[in-house]
Amino acid sequence: MVALTNRARHGGNRLRRFVETSPAAMAMFDRDMRYIAHSQRFPAEFRLPYDDLVGLGHYDVFPGSAERYGAIHRRCLAGATESAEEQKFPHDDGGVDWLRWEMRPWHDDNGAIGGVILFVENITARKSAELALRRNEQRYRMALRGSSVTVFEQDLGLRYTWIDNPVFDRTAEDILGRTDAEVFEDAGDAAVTMALKRQVIERGVGQRQEVRVRHKGVARTFDLTIEPLRDDAEAIVGVTCAAVETTGRRRMEAALADSEARLRAVLQQIPVAVAIFTPDDRLDLASRHTDATLGPPDANRPGDPAASRLRAEHPDGRPYARNDYPWWRALHQGETIVAEPLLHRRPDGARVDLEIYAAPVRDADGRTIAAVTAALDVSERKRAAQALADSHARLEARVADRTRALSEAAHELAAEMRRREQAQAALLQSQKLDALGQMTGGIAHDFRNVLAAVAGSYSLLRRKTGDPGLLRTIGIGEKAVERADRLINQLLAFARRQPLRPERLDLAAVLPGVRDFARHSVGPGIVCQVAVEPDVWPILADAGQLEVALLNLVVNARDAMPQGGTIRITARNLPVGADAVTTLRLPPRDYLAIAVTDTGGGMRPEVAAAAVQPFFTTKDGDKGTGLGLAMVDDFARRSGGGVRIDSAPDAGTTVQIILPRAGADGEAPVDAAAPEADAATHGDAVILLVEDDEQLRGVTAQHLRSLGYSVVEAGSAEAAYALVHTVRSLDLVITDVVMPGADGVQLATRLMQERPGLKLLLITGRPDDVETAGYTVLRKPFRAVALARAVLEQLRRTGGRPPG
């Protein structure tokens, strides 16, 4: 075998040298398919791990190739020549190449076939380029089929040689090999297009022109581009063309032009300045009336800058910045402007008042492509409106002058009617109380005789029995007699027929007794509780009147809970400044609150506000007199305190009796029978007294002078304000609230603004809810001692300390 190979090598010596030095991939095999020679490129082309393949078997180098190529090898060794133009060759590393190969036999010096020679060319790059080209052509054809572009080629005889995306419902087979004269319906259309194509062939220069082609009697337009078609030698062999149908676009352009013409015609007729601006702030279209409104500058031509059209100012005189102009905001900010005032100065200097309307114009994609603006000249309208306003003002002034006297008279008449109504109401209330007092005084003697007889009977029974149960019953009856006597005293006190008899009371000792008696009054189904805060202060009050007042509250609470519930009696301290005291506008000092709380249905606000008025009741006629809460309120006021009601529907009711704290010396609160405050604490002060009632003003002034004060009198707020500036040193102003002209609150407010440190005391006979702006108030009718104490409290003096 070695000898045979050597002979083959010697026999094909020149061929072997050719193979080894070839720049191509070549290999020379003996008849056993062993490598005799190969080019350097051959092992590299097949990515083999060998540099020298000589002596190796081909089937060892490429395992599996015997089954695939063995038959080809045998035919070539028999004298045949085999080849492949392109064949995929997979490599062991996973790569793939495309190869073109040829195998033919070689002959030794004796002419016998010594083996085969294999020529291999790697065409992978070319194959990839061809594949890419086919893909691009496919994409190109797909793009053409989805568009209105037709591309085609024609030879020198203007016969179609290739066409893609034909029109007129034709196929390529219908057109190829034919000319325009044979394809087009209209000979004139064909003549035009063929003439253009011949010019391109003759001149060698492309052309682009819009042509008309009729199809089924309908003229259609195409944008036709014609270029010379050249071969590899740059010789013209025909034309290549692209045709884009423009029929729809031309129709749209025609419709748009027609619409624009109509718009321009309308703009020239309407009596309003209307303009259309482009996104670069240029005037594109303006109505004829624009000149009449803005003046006729040269800028009033399409295409001129919009800003030169107006010399605009804001109504306050500020000049317009570029981004202030309505059309600029419509274009660049998307605003819609409605009736915006704008002042324009015409070239002749005249000022024109305008109302500007502007809005953006958007295309189908929502982009702003223009702004339309309208300007209305409202100068005449503004002048007419101003003239009308001036006329109205003059008329209103004349009417006001003529009716002022009537208004003042009507106001004074209304005030006088209110004063009379107040006086009548006060008289009616006084008559009711007087009638109650007369009735109470008339029956008191007889009723007490009955009580004395009952009490005497209990005394006789007590001396004649020793039965403990009976003695307890007698004790209960005697206490009932005592409470009945106190009830008479309460009625007499309410009717001003009997003074209070205050004493120092310890509520921790008094309230449990009230609870025991209350339990007998409320009956079953109602729980009565008493809670007194630790270290509760003592009070000065009439013990009997206090018990009767609490009994009235307990009975009211019982009536509010027909289905049962809980009554809670509590006592707590109220230091100076407590909310409950401030709400009632009581003089600043320590107080105590005795509260009766029920779990009943509560009261509406308007009912709670009227509950303490005499004879007011929400109970049936046979169940209430309307005097219970009124008597409680009267007792609290005469004792130096007041009553506060907190209630809401379905939230129960709490009634608080607020009484002053007893001093260390046990002094009594102010009452009809109480002595006046120590005169040593009075005097050495100047007081301005403002009261429109001459009699009340005289009595009050006389009492103040008797206490040692210097008093200046005024009958109205106006007179008082004038006197204030004449008094060198003024310590206190006492003023009525309701007076003709300015009232007391207005006077007090004005004086406090000028003299912040001035002391003020308001007196009034109005209800508790009168608006007094937070000032200290003394209620009419007041007693002399109450006035004296209120003056001392305002001057911040205490009993027993002389002024100065």
C-alpha positions in Angstrom: 0.0 0.0 0.0 2.9 2.3 0.9 4.6 1.5 -2.4 1.4 2.2 -4.3 1.0 5.5 -2.6 4.6 6.4 -3.3 4.1 5.5 -7.0 1.0 7.7 -7.0 2.9 10.5 -5.4 5.7 10.2 -8.0 3.2 9.8 -10.9 1.2 12.9 -10.0 4.2 14.9 -8.9 3.3 18.0 -10.8 -0.4 17.8 -10.0 0.4 17.4 -6.3 2.6 20.5 -6.3 -0.3 22.4 -8.0 -2.7 21.2 -5.3 -0.4 22.1 -2.4 0.3 25.6 -3.7 -3.3 26.4 -4.7 -4.9 29.3 -2.8 -8.2 27.5 -3.0 -9.4 24.6 -0.8 -8.3 21.5 -2.7 -7.4 17.9 -1.8 -5.9 15.0 -3.8 -6.8 11.4 -2.8 -5.5 8.0 -3.9 -7.9 5.2 -4.9 -8.4 4.3 -1.2 -9.5 7.9 -0.4 -6.3 8.6 1.4 -4.9 12.2 1.3 -1.9 12.4 -1.0 -1.8 16.3 -1.0 -3.9 19.3 0.0 -3.8 23.0 0.0 -3.2 24.9 3.2 -6.7 26.3 3.1 -8.4 22.9 2.9 -8.2 21.9 6.7 -8.9 25.5 7.7 -12.0 25.6 5.5 -13.4 22.6 7.3 -12.2 23.7 10.7 -10.1 20.5 11.1 -7.7 20.0 14.0 -4.9 19.0 11.6 -2.3 20.9 9.7 -1.2 17.9 7.6 -3.7 15.4 6.4 -1.3 13.4 4.1 -1.6 9.7 4.8 -4.9 10.0 6.6 -8.0 8.4 5.4 -10.8 10.7 4.3 -13.4 8.6 6.1 -11.3 8.8 9.3 -11.1 12.6 9.1 -14.8 12.9 8.4 -16.6 10.1 10.2 -19.9 9.2 8.6 -19.0 10.6 5.2 -18.7 7.1 3.7 -22.4 6.5 4.0 -23.3 10.0 2.6 -20.6 10.4 -0.1 -19.3 6.9 -0.7 -21.3 6.3 -3.9 -20.1 9.6 -5.3 -16.5 8.7 -4.6 -16.8 5.3 -6.3 -18.4 6.9 -9.4 -15.6 9.4 -9.6 -12.9 6.7 -9.2 -14.6 5.0 -12.1 -14.1 8.1 -14.3 -17.1 10.3 -13.5 -17.1 13.9 -12.5 -19.5 15.0 -9.7 -20.4 18.5 -8.4 -22.8 20.6 -6.3 -23.5 24.3 -6.8 -24.6 24.8 -3.2 -24.8 22.4 -0.3 -25.2 23.0 3.4 -22.3 21.6 5.5 -22.8 21.4 9.3 -19.6 21.6 11.4 -18.9 19.7 14.7 -19.0 23.0 16.6 -22.6 23.6 15.6 -21.8 26.1 12.8 -23.1 25.8 9.3 -21.4 26.7 6.0 -22.7 26.7 2.4 -20.2 25.0 -0.1 -19.8 24.6 -3.8 -17.7 21.6 -4.8 -16.5 19.5 -7.7 -14.8 16.0 -7.7 -13.0 14.5 -10.7 -10.4 11.7 -11.3 -6.7 12.2 -11.9 -4.5 10.0 -14.0 -1.0 8.7 -13.4 1.9 8.7 -16.0 0.5 5.5 -17.5 -3.0 7.1 -18.0 -4.6 5.0 -15.3 -6.9 6.7 -12.7 -4.8 7.2 -9.7 -7.4 8.7 -7.5 -9.7 11.8 -7.3 -9.2 15.6 -6.8 -11.8 17.6 -4.7 -12.3 21.3 -5.3 -14.2 23.2 -2.5 -15.5 26.9 -2.5 -17.1 28.4 0.6 -20.1 30.4 -0.6 -21.6 31.1 2.8 -21.2 34.9 2.4 -22.8 34.9 -1.0 -25.6 32.7 0.2 -26.3 35.0 3.1 -26.4 38.0 0.8 -28.8 36.2 -1.5 -31.0 35.3 1.4 -31.0 38.9 2.7 -31.8 40.1 -0.8 -34.7 37.7 -1.1 -36.0 38.8 2.3 -35.7 42.5 1.3 -37.5 41.8 -1.9 -40.3 40.0 -0.1 -40.6 42.9 2.4 -40.6 45.4 -0.5 -43.4 43.5 -2.3 -45.4 43.3 0.9 -45.0 47.0 1.5 -46.0 47.8 -2.1 -49.1 45.6 -1.8 -50.2 47.6 1.3 -49.6 51.0 -0.4 -50.8 52.9 -3.5 -47.3 52.7 -5.2 -46.9 50.8 -8.4 -43.4 50.0 -9.7 -42.6 48.6 -13.1 -39.9 48.4 -15.8 -40.3 48.8 -19.6 -37.8 48.0 -22.4 -36.8 50.3 -25.2 -40.0 49.5 -27.0 -41.9 50.5 -23.9 -43.2 47.0 -23.3 -43.7 46.0 -19.7 -41.0 43.6 -18.6 -41.7 43.7 -14.8 -44.4 45.1 -12.6 -45.3 45.0 -9.0 -48.6 46.1 -7.3 -50.5 46.8 -10.5 -53.6 49.0 -10.5 -57.0 49.0 -12.2 -57.8 45.5 -10.9 -55.2 44.1 -13.4 -52.7 41.3 -12.8 -49.1 41.2 -13.9 -49.9 38.6 -16.5 -52.5 41.1 -18.1 -49.8 43.7 -18.5 -46.4 42.1 -19.1 -45.3 42.3 -22.8 -47.8 45.1 -23.6 -47.4 48.8 -24.0 -49.4 51.7 -22.5 -51.4 52.0 -25.7 -52.5 48.4 -25.3 -53.2 48.7 -21.5 -54.8 52.2 -21.1 -58.5 52.7 -22.0 -57.9 56.2 -23.4 -55.4 56.6 -26.3 -54.7 60.2 -25.3 -53.6 59.2 -21.8 -51.3 56.5 -23.3 -49.8 59.0 -25.7 -48.9 61.4 -22.9 -47.2 58.8 -20.7 -45.3 57.1 -23.6 -44.0 60.5 -24.8 -42.6 61.2 -21.3 -40.9 57.8 -21.2 -39.4 58.3 -24.7 -37.9 61.7 -23.6 -36.2 59.9 -20.6 -34.8 57.3 -22.9 -33.5 59.9 -25.4 -32.1 62.3 -22.9 -31.0 59.9 -20.2 -32.5 62.2 -17.5 -35.4 61.3 -15.2 -38.7 63.1 -15.0 -41.5 63.5 -12.4 -44.9 64.6 -13.5 -48.6 64.2 -12.6 -50.5 62.3 -15.3 -54.2 61.5 -15.8 -55.4 58.0 -16.6 -59.0 57.1 -17.2 -60.4 53.9 -15.9 -64.0 52.8 -16.5 -64.7 56.4 -17.6 -63.4 58.0 -14.4 -60.3 60.1 -14.5 -57.7 59.3 -11.9 -54.4 61.1 -11.3 -50.9 59.6 -10.6 -47.6 61.1 -9.5 -45.3 59.4 -12.1 -41.5 59.2 -11.6 -39.5 57.9 -14.6 -35.8 57.0 -14.5 -33.6 55.5 -17.3 -32.9 51.8 -16.8 -29.3 50.9 -17.5 -27.4 47.6 -17.9 -24.0 46.7 -16.4 -22.3 48.7 -19.2 -24.4 51.8 -18.3 -26.3 51.5 -21.6 -29.9 52.6 -21.5 -32.1 49.5 -22.0 -35.5 50.9 -21.0 -37.2 52.8 -18.1 -38.0 52.1 -14.5 -41.0 53.9 -13.1 -42.9 54.4 -9.9 -46.6 55.6 -9.9 -48.4 56.9 -6.8 -52.1 57.6 -7.1 -53.0 61.1 -6.0 -56.7 61.1 -6.9 -58.0 61.1 -3.3 -55.4 63.8 -2.2 -56.4 66.0 -5.2 -60.0 65.7 -4.3 -59.3 66.6 -0.7 -57.2 69.6 -1.8 -59.9 70.7 -4.1 -62.5 70.4 -1.3 -60.2 72.2 1.1 -59.6 75.0 -1.4 -63.3 75.3 -1.9 -63.9 75.4 1.8 -61.3 78.0 2.3 -62.7 80.1 -0.5 -66.2 79.9 1.2 -64.6 80.8 4.6 -62.8 83.8 3.1 -66.1 84.9 1.5 -67.9 84.6 4.8 -65.1 86.4 6.7 -65.4 89.3 4.2 -69.1 89.7 4.9 -69.4 89.3 8.7 -69.3 92.6 10.7 -66.8 91.3 13.2 -63.0 91.3 13.3 -62.1 87.7 12.9 -58.5 86.4 12.3 -56.8 83.0 12.1 -53.2 82.7 13.4 -50.6 80.0 12.6 -48.5 78.3 15.2 -45.6 80.7 14.4 -47.8 83.6 15.5 -48.4 84.9 12.0 -51.7 86.2 10.7 -53.0 83.8 8.1 -56.4 85.1 7.4 -58.4 88.2 8.5 -61.9 89.4 7.9 -62.6 92.7 6.1 -64.0 94.2 9.3 -60.6 93.8 11.0 -59.4 97.1 9.4 -62.5 98.9 10.7 -61.9 97.7 14.2 -58.1 97.8 14.5 -57.1 100.2 11.9 -55.4 99.6 8.5 -51.7 98.9 9.2 -49.5 97.2 6.6 -49.5 94.1 8.9 -53.1 93.5 8.0 -52.1 91.1 5.3 -51.9 87.3 5.4 -48.4 86.1 6.6 -47.6 89.2 8.6 -46.6 88.9 12.3 -49.7 88.8 14.5 -48.1 90.9 17.3 -47.8 93.9 14.9 -51.6 93.8 14.5 -52.3 95.1 18.0 -50.9 97.7 20.4 -52.6 96.1 23.3 -52.9 97.1 27.0 -54.6 95.5 29.9 -57.5 97.4 31.5 -55.1 98.6 34.2 -52.7 100.1 31.6 -50.0 97.4 31.6 -48.7 96.6 28.1 -49.2 93.1 26.7 -46.3 90.7 26.7 -46.0 88.2 23.9 -47.5 85.4 25.9 -50.4 87.6 27.1 -52.0 87.7 23.7 -55.2 85.6 23.5 -54.2 83.8 20.3 -50.8 83.0 21.7 -52.4 81.3 24.8 -54.9 79.5 22.5 -52.0 78.3 20.3 -49.4 77.3 22.9 -51.4 76.7 26.0 -54.7 75.3 24.6 -56.8 78.0 26.3 -60.3 79.0 25.3 -60.7 82.7 26.0 -64.2 84.2 26.3 -65.0 87.9 26.5 -61.5 89.0 27.8 -61.3 92.8 28.0 -58.4 94.3 26.0 -57.6 98.0 25.2 -56.2 98.7 21.7 -54.6 101.9 20.5 -55.2 102.5 16.8 -52.5 104.0 14.6 -54.4 107.3 14.8 -54.1 107.3 18.6 -57.7 106.4 19.3 -58.4 103.9 22.1 -60.7 101.0 21.4 -62.2 98.8 24.0 -62.4 95.2 22.8 -63.7 91.9 24.0 -61.5 89.1 22.7 -62.6 85.5 22.0 -60.0 82.9 21.1 -59.9 79.1 20.7 -57.4 76.6 19.4 -58.0 74.6 16.2 -56.9 71.0 16.4 -56.4 68.3 13.7 -57.6 64.7 13.9 -54.7 63.8 16.1 -55.4 66.6 18.6 -52.5 68.8 17.6 -53.1 72.5 17.6 -52.7 73.8 14.0 -54.2 77.3 14.3 -56.0 79.7 16.5 -59.2 81.5 15.6 -59.8 84.9 17.3 -62.7 87.3 17.2 -62.5 90.9 18.5 -65.7 92.9 19.3 -65.5 96.7 19.6 -67.4 97.4 22.8 -66.4 101.0 23.1 -69.9 102.4 22.5 -71.4 99.8 24.7 -69.1 100.7 27.6 -69.7 104.4 27.1 -73.5 103.8 27.1 -73.2 101.5 30.2 -71.2 104.2 32.0 -73.7 106.9 31.1 -76.5 104.7 32.2 -74.7 103.9 35.5 -74.1 107.6 36.1 -77.7 108.4 35.4 -78.8 105.6 37.8 -76.4 106.9 40.4 -77.8 110.5 40.1 -81.4 109.1 40.3 -80.6 106.9 43.3 -79.0 109.9 45.0 -82.1 112.0 44.5 -84.3 109.2 45.6 -82.1 108.6 48.7 -82.2 112.3 49.5 -86.0 112.5 49.3 -86.6 109.2 51.2 -84.0 109.7 53.9 -86.3 111.8 56.0 -89.1 109.3 55.6 -86.7 106.5 56.5 -85.6 108.3 59.6 -89.2 109.0 60.6 -90.1 105.3 60.0 -87.1 104.2 62.0 -88.0 106.5 64.9 -91.7 105.3 64.7 -90.5 101.6 64.7 -88.3 102.3 67.7 -91.1 104.0 69.5 -93.4 101.1 68.7 -90.8 98.7 70.1 -90.4 100.7 73.2 -94.2 100.7 73.7 -94.4 97.0 73.0 -91.6 96.4 75.6 -93.4 98.6 78.1 -96.7 96.8 77.5 -95.0 93.4 77.9 -93.3 94.5 81.1 -96.6 95.8 82.3 -98.4 92.6 81.5 -95.7 90.5 83.2 -95.9 92.8 86.3 -99.7 92.5 86.3 -99.4 88.7 86.2 -96.9 88.6 89.1 -99.0 91.2 91.0 -102.0 89.0 90.6 -100.1 86.0 91.8 -98.8 88.0 94.8 -102.3 89.1 95.7 -103.7 85.6 95.4 -100.8 84.2 97.4 -101.1 86.8 100.1 -104.8 86.2 100.3 -104.7 82.5 100.9 -101.5 82.4 103.0 -103.2 83.3 106.2 -106.0 80.7 105.8 -103.6 78.0 104.5 -101.3 78.6 107.4 -104.3 78.2 109.8 -104.9 74.8 108.3 -101.3 73.9 108.5 -101.2 75.0 112.2 -104.2 72.8 112.9 -102.5 69.8 111.2 -99.3 70.5 113.0 -101.1 70.8 116.3 -102.9 67.5 115.6 -99.5 65.8 114.9 -98.2 67.2 118.2 -101.2 65.8 120.2 -100.7 62.4 118.5 -96.9 62.4 119.3 -97.7 63.0 123.0 -100.3 60.2 123.1 -98.4 57.3 121.4 -95.2 55.5 121.8 -95.6 53.3 118.7 -92.3 53.6 116.7 -94.0 53.1 113.4 -96.6 55.7 114.1 -94.0 58.1 115.4 -92.1 57.8 112.1 -95.3 58.5 110.2 -95.9 61.6 112.4 -92.4 62.8 111.7 -92.9 62.5 107.9 -96.2 64.5 108.3 -94.5 67.3 110.3 -91.7 67.6 107.7 -94.5 67.9 105.0 -96.0 70.8 107.0 -92.7 72.5 107.1 -92.2 72.1 103.4 -95.7 73.4 102.7 -94.9 76.5 104.8 -91.7 77.0 102.8 -93.7 76.6 99.6 -95.8 79.5 100.7 -92.7 81.5 101.4 -91.4 80.7 97.9 -94.6 81.9 96.3 -94.5 85.0 98.4 -90.8 85.6 97.5 -91.6 85.0 93.8 -94.3 87.6 94.0 -91.9 90.0 95.8 -94.1 89.7 99.0 -91.4 88.2 101.2 -87.6 88.8 101.4 -85.0 85.9 101.3 -83.5 84.7 104.6 -80.1 83.5 103.5 -77.9 81.4 105.7 -74.6 79.5 105.4 -75.4 76.1 104.0 -73.2 73.0 103.7 -74.5 71.1 100.6 -72.9 67.9 101.7 -75.5 68.0 104.6 -78.4 69.5 102.7 -78.6 67.5 99.6 -79.1 64.0 101.2 -82.2 65.3 102.9 -83.5 66.6 99.5 -82.8 63.1 98.1 -85.0 61.4 100.8 -87.9 63.7 100.2 -87.4 63.5 96.4 -87.7 59.7 96.5 -91.2 60.0 98.0 -92.1 62.5 95.3 -90.9 60.7 92.1 -92.6 57.3 92.9 -91.5 53.9 91.6 -89.5 53.3 88.4 -87.2 56.3 88.9 -83.8 56.1 90.7 -82.7 59.3 92.6 -79.0 59.7 93.2 -77.0 62.5 95.0 -73.2 63.1 94.4 -71.3 66.0 96.1 -67.7 66.7 95.2 -65.2 66.5 98.0 -64.3 69.8 99.7 -67.3 71.5 98.1 -67.6 75.1 99.2 -70.5 76.4 101.4 -73.1 78.7 100.0 -75.3 81.5 101.4 -78.9 80.9 100.5 -82.4 80.6 101.9 -82.5 76.9 102.9 -86.3 76.6 102.4 -86.2 78.3 99.1 -83.3 76.1 97.9 -85.2 72.9 98.9 -88.4 74.1 97.1 -86.3 75.0 94.0 -84.7 71.6 93.9 -88.1 69.9 94.5 -89.4 71.8 91.5 -86.5 70.6 89.4 -87.0 67.0 90.6 -90.7 67.1 89.8 -90.0 68.5 86.3 -87.4 65.7 85.8 -89.9 63.1 86.9 -92.5 64.4 84.4 -89.9 64.2 81.6 -89.5 60.4 82.3 -93.0 58.8 82.2 -91.4 55.4 81.5 -88.9 55.7 84.4 -85.2 56.7 84.5 -82.6 58.2 86.7 -82.4 61.6 88.4 -79.0 62.7 89.5 -78.4 65.6 91.9 -74.8 66.9 92.0 -72.8 69.8 93.5 -69.5 71.1 92.4 -67.3 74.2 92.7 -67.0 76.8 90.0 -63.9 78.9 90.4 -63.5 82.4 88.9 -63.7 82.3 85.1 -65.6 79.0 84.8 -67.5 78.6 81.5 -70.9 78.3 83.2 -70.3 81.6 85.0 -69.0 83.4 81.9 -72.0 82.2 79.8 -74.5 83.8 82.3 -72.3 87.0 82.5 -72.2 86.9 86.3 -69.7 89.1 88.2 -66.3 87.5 88.5 -66.1 85.5 91.7 -66.3 81.9 93.0 -69.6 80.0 92.6 -71.1 76.6 93.1 -73.3 74.6 90.7 -76.1 72.4 92.0 -77.3 70.4 89.0 -80.4 68.2 88.5 -80.0 65.8 85.6 -82.6 63.5 84.1 -82.5 60.8 81.4 -85.7 62.0 79.7 -86.4 63.1 76.2 -84.8 66.5 76.4 -85.9 69.8 74.9 -85.5 71.6 71.7 -83.3 74.7 71.8 -86.3 77.1 71.4 -88.1 75.4 74.3 -85.0 75.5 76.6 -84.5 79.2 75.8 -88.1 80.0 77.0 -88.4 77.6 79.9 -87.6 80.1 82.7 -90.2 82.6 81.5 -93.2 82.9 83.9 -96.3 81.0 82.8 -94.4 79.2 80.0 -95.2 75.4 80.0 -95.3 72.5 77.5 -97.4 70.3 79.8 -101.1 69.8 79.5 -103.3 72.5 81.1 -104.1 70.3 84.2 -100.4 69.3 84.8 -98.4 72.5 84.9 -98.6 76.2 85.7 -95.5 77.4 84.0 -94.1 78.8 87.3 -91.8 76.1 88.4 -88.6 77.0 86.5 -89.5 80.7 86.7 -89.5 80.4 90.5 -86.2 78.6 90.4 -84.7 81.3 88.1 -86.0 84.1 90.3 -84.6 82.5 93.5 -81.2 82.0 91.8 -81.0 85.6 90.6 -82.1 87.1 93.9 -79.5 85.0 95.6 -76.7 86.5 93.3 -76.5 83.7 90.8 -78.5 82.3 87.9 -79.8 79.2 86.1 -78.3 77.4 83.1 -80.2 74.8 81.1 -78.4 72.2 78.9 -80.7 70.0 76.9 -81.1 68.4 73.5 -83.8 66.1 72.0 -83.3 62.5 73.1 -80.3 63.5 75.3 -81.9 64.4 78.6 -81.8 67.7 80.5 -79.4 69.2 83.1 -80.6 72.3 85.0 -77.9 74.0 87.1 -78.6 76.4 89.9 -75.4 78.6 90.1 -75.0 80.3 93.5 -72.2 82.5 95.0 -69.7 80.9 97.3 -70.2 82.0 101.0 -67.4 84.2 102.3 -65.4 83.5 105.4 -67.7 85.9 107.4 -70.8 84.4 105.9 -72.1 87.6 104.2 -75.4 87.3 102.4 -76.0 87.8 98.7 -77.7 90.9 97.5 -81.5 91.0 98.1 -84.3 93.5 98.9 -83.7 93.1 102.6 -79.9 93.1 102.3 -78.0 96.1 103.6 -76.0 98.2 101.2 -72.2 97.7 100.8 -70.0 99.6 103.2 -70.0 103.2 102.1 -66.4 103.6 103.0 -65.5 101.7 99.8 -67.3 104.1 97.6 -66.6 107.6 96.3 -63.4 109.2 94.8 -64.3 108.3 91.2 -65.9 110.1 88.2 -68.8 108.2 86.5 -70.5 109.1 83.2 -74.2 107.9 83.4 -75.9 107.4 80.0 -79.7 106.8 80.2 -82.4 108.1 77.9 -85.2 107.7 80.6 -85.0 111.0 82.6 -86.6 109.6 85.7 -84.4 106.5 85.9 -81.4 108.5 85.1 -82.2 111.0 87.9 -82.8 108.4 90.5 -79.7 106.4 89.6 -77.5 109.5 89.5 -78.8 110.6 92.9 -78.0 107.2 94.4 -74.4 107.3 93.0 -73.9 110.8 94.3 -75.1 109.6 97.7 -72.3 107.1 97.7 -69.7 109.9 97.1 -69.2 109.6 93.3 -69.0 112.5 90.9 -71.6 111.9 88.2 -71.9 113.3 84.7 -75.3 112.7 83.0 -76.0 112.1 79.3 -79.4 111.4 77.6 -78.0 109.7 74.5 -74.9 108.0 73.0 -74.2 111.1 70.9 -74.3 113.4 73.9 -72.2 111.0 75.9 -69.5 110.8 73.2 -69.3 114.6 73.2 -69.1 114.8 77.0 -66.3 112.2 77.2 -63.9 114.7 75.5 -64.7 117.4 78.1 -64.2 115.2 81.2 -60.5 115.3 82.2 -60.5 112.2 84.4 -63.2 109.5 83.8 -63.1 106.2 85.8 -66.4 104.4 84.8 -69.1 104.7 82.1 -72.6 103.3 83.0 -74.8 103.1 79.9 -78.2 101.8 79.0 -78.1 99.3 76.1 -81.3 100.3 74.1 -81.5 104.0 73.2 -82.5 106.0 70.2 -79.8 106.5 67.7 -76.6 104.6 68.6 -77.1 102.0 71.3 -75.0 101.3 74.4 -73.0 98.5 72.9 -71.9 100.8 69.9 -71.0 103.6 72.4 -69.0 101.2 74.5 -67.1 99.8 71.5 -66.3 103.3 70.3 -65.1 104.4 73.7 -63.0 101.3 74.2 -61.2 101.9 70.9 -60.3 105.4 72.0 -59.7 104.6 75.7 -58.7 100.9 76.0 -58.4 101.0 79.8 -61.8 102.6 80.4 -64.2 100.7 82.7 -67.7 100.0 81.4 -71.0 98.7 82.9 -74.1 98.1 80.8 -77.6 98.2 82.2 -80.6 96.8 80.4 -84.1 95.5 80.8 -84.0 93.3 77.7 -83.9 89.4 77.8 -80.8 87.5 78.7 -80.0 86.8 75.0 -79.5 90.5 74.1 -76.2 91.1 72.3 -73.9 92.9 74.7 -70.5 92.0 73.1 -69.1 90.4 76.3 -69.4 93.5 78.6 -70.6 93.2 82.2 -74.4 93.7 82.4 -76.7 94.7 85.3 -80.3 93.7 84.7 -83.3 96.0 85.2 -85.0 96.4 87.5 -82.0 96.5 89.8 -81.8 97.4 93.5 -79.6 100.1 94.8 -77.4 97.7 96.6 -76.9 95.7 93.4 -75.9 98.8 91.6 -73.5 99.8 94.3 -71.9 96.3 94.3 -71.6 96.3 90.5 -69.9 99.7 90.5 -67.4 98.4 93.1 -66.7 95.3 91.1 -66.0 97.3 88.0 -63.7 99.7 89.9 -62.0 96.5 91.4 -62.7 97.6 95.0 -63.6 95.2 97.8 -65.7 95.8 100.9 -64.0 97.5 103.9 -61.2 99.1 101.9 -61.6 102.9 101.2 -60.7 104.1 97.7 -57.4 105.7 96.9 
